[in-house]
Amino acid sequence: MQDLIASSLKYQNNTLSVLDQYLLPHQQVWHECDDVASMRDLILSLKIRGAPLIGLGASLLVAHLAEQGTDKVALAQAIDDLEATRPTAVNLMHCMAKLRIALQQDDYVTAIVSAAVTLFNEDIALCESMANHGAALVSSGDNILTHCNTGALATAGIGTALGVIYKAQQRHGDIHVWVDETRPLLQGGRLTAFELERWQVPYTLICDNMAASLMAAGKVDKIFVGADRIAANGDFANKVGTYNLAVLAHFHNIPFYVVAPLTTLDVNTACGADIEIEQRNSAEVRGVSGSFGEALWAPTNANVYNPAFDVTPAKLITGWVLDTGVYDQQQVLVGELKRLV
Ligand SMILES: CSC[C@H]1O[C@H](OP(=O)(O)O)[C@H](O)[C@@H]1O
């Protein structure tokens, strides 16, 4: 398989490597991965994360195993095992479905490798398209609020919502970003801040509970977030805390956009209530850990509610920014999204 290089995932000299996003921004550690158990651990521990990226990482591993001579039965099991790691981000299921089709071909090794490479290169192009469509919605001087991390670290390209912000900054040169730190795993404070600094985009880091007062003070002009799964009716699941922002944006009449590639759209899921929300380990809420070590502040046995995502209803969304264009509520209401796939 050819070399494939992205910000936090690379296949180089027949070796698959993952940048440990749990240790960013203060440590940059790459992990080599050549088996399903390792990839499952990397995905479950969010060392590799981001809806598009986990699908691409899993796909490259299966392609690597195929080239190494793994038999069809073991490859089918690998696809099933990887698909079962995280239930919400549909990009993973999209990628695994493509590999299952490839596995049915006579020359399944070539077909799987070709599918994995295509998925990777397609994602780069999808990011560019989303960014161009989304950047057209940004005005000079905008203060944009974003949640979690949706940049190059989470995709093979420049990202989804953060790709829009990056492209808008290239065009205007005067935007500012409010970055939700995004508890409990701090993808915003650790990863989005890291990426915006790299891109020299002015930003201000805030705790998630500060967004409301910024909106009330008129300091937020637009909100752009990513998605893990968009249902057929336009409802979507995204990092927990996204719904909070959507309700606040609606109350304050602030445009609220979801940015995602078509691989995030799941027309087989009718509405947001049908999206399975990943429940994560209690320890993530009782304290925090990362490259700095760990801190435990809650009682050791504190009961915890820790959904990784929440669901935002279509009625709170101003626009859906996809690689195919921008869609408003009226278009989504009449089923425009379903016609895209
Ligand atoms: C372009 S990434 C989309 C999505 O994935 C993130 O979740 P996680 O960090 O748990 O993988 C977050 O919800 C992003 O908005």
The ligand as an SDF file (V2000), in Angstrom:
LIG
                    3D

 15 15  0  0  0  0  0  0  0  0999 V2000
  -14.4520   15.7160   12.6740 C   0  0  0  0  0  0  0  0  0  0  0  0
  -14.5070   14.8950   14.2050 S   0  0  0  0  0  0  0  0  0  0  0  0
  -16.2150   14.8180   14.5080 C   0  0  0  0  0  0  0  0  0  0  0  0
  -16.5330   14.6330   15.9920 C   0  0  0  0  0  0  0  0  0  0  0  0
  -15.7780   13.5700   16.6350 O   0  0  0  0  0  0  0  0  0  0  0  0
  -15.4200   13.9940   17.9730 C   0  0  0  0  0  0  0  0  0  0  0  0
  -15.6600   13.0290   18.9490 O   0  0  0  0  0  0  0  0  0  0  0  0
  -14.4210   12.2530   19.6850 P   0  0  0  0  0  0  0  0  0  0  0  0
  -13.4060   13.2810   20.0860 O   0  0  0  0  0  0  0  0  0  0  0  0
  -15.0950   11.5690   20.8700 O   0  0  0  0  0  0  0  0  0  0  0  0
  -13.9100   11.2850   18.6580 O   0  0  0  0  0  0  0  0  0  0  0  0
  -16.3030   15.1930   18.2140 C   0  0  0  0  0  0  0  0  0  0  0  0
  -17.6310   14.8080   18.5520 O   0  0  0  0  0  0  0  0  0  0  0  0
  -16.2510   15.8380   16.8380 C   0  0  0  0  0  0  0  0  0  0  0  0
  -17.1820   16.8680   16.6710 O   0  0  0  0  0  0  0  0  0  0  0  0
  1  2  1  0
  2  3  1  0
  3  4  1  0
  4  5  1  0
  4 14  1  0
  5  6  1  0
  6  7  1  0
  6 12  1  0
  7  8  1  0
  8  9  2  0
  8 10  1  0
  8 11  1  0
 12 13  1  0
 12 14  1  0
 14 15  1  0
M  END
$$$$
